[in-house]
């Protein structure tokens, strides 16, 4: 566990350093991920029904420091990438480019994750940063319950590890 945390910290420092040294305006996670993110739409639900897998929707903003932390330290760990790519249909929604959709999905802050059945019923919604171990356990539990025909339909999260959505200069924005 310490090795994974150290690796994630080194990776985050390396990414942020490379961005600073290159003069690039910002690191864009979606251009640097190994997760097979799909755009939200009817094709996602068709794929989920065909593959008999639930849908994992990640709602983020490029300016949110908590989104970046969640992306780099949690989503890009091998165990989480494997779970999302193999056991779910992963969908990414950029809040700034898809505000109407994000609000329809119940987003009040970012990052927000929403798990749906292939028929669009809510299994779980959580917001804020969650570490890889906790996310792995959460995904595994939801998968088991869903396969048993249960809909946990829970919401949880930590507002202290979220960015509010009333503009780009609030607490939590990447400077």
Secondary structure as UniProt FT lines:
FT   HELIX           2..22
FT   HELIX           29..31
FT   HELIX           42..51
FT   STRAND          54..60
FT   TURN            62..63
FT   HELIX           65..70
FT   HELIX           71..75
FT   HELIX           78..87
FT   STRAND          88..94
FT   TURN            95..97
FT   HELIX           99..104
FT   TURN            105..106
FT   STRAND          109..110
FT   STRAND          112..116
FT   TURN            118..119
FT   STRAND          122..127
FT   HELIX           132..147
FT   TURN            148..149
FT   STRAND          154..157
FT   HELIX           159..161
FT   STRAND          163..164
FT   TURN            171..172
//
